[in-house]
Amino acid sequence: MTTATMHPQTHEAEDVLGLLRRQAALFARLEQFASRQRALVRADDAGPLLSLLADRQKLSTELTGIAAQLAPVRARWSAFREELGDSQRTEADGLLRDCSLRLRRVIEGDEADARVLSVKKHATASELRAAHATGEALSAYRAPSRRAEETLRLDEST
């Protein structure tokens, strides 16, 4: 049977499977980016991390677009799924499982990264407070006291 002679449900099924395949591929890339992100967070490599986050944002935007395209089918997923042939149903179920698993791993990794960044943020804040206190102490030692200045003036005038 050629594509031109397929009936509408078959076209819709192939369109939906195409979107699910694309979504699965994007989640695979997102998972790779998340793995790279973990390495950059731990290495404290801010420049490449910011660039990677921009790339992740682009992927997220693309995933949002696919989700919007799939929304009408998801609203009637059970009925749609029953209309699929066995191989299409198996493929769709596998793609959805794959996306769900990858998304869960990305979220878990992002949560771990957030904890690492929080610890680093608190450590940096503590270091800055300590440096500020040290700077104030050094300034206090460097600045002559008023009593010393008055004594010097008295000595000079006599």
Buried (B, 14 or more C-beta within 10 A) or exposed (E): EEEEEEEEEBEBBEEBBEBBEBBBEBBEBBBEBBEBBBEBBEEEEEEEBEEBEEBBEEBEEBBEBBEEBBEEBEEEEEEBBEEBEEEBBEBBEEBBEBBEEBBEBBEEBBEBBEEEBEEEEEEEEEEEEEEEEEEEEEEEEEEEEEEEEEEEEEEEEE
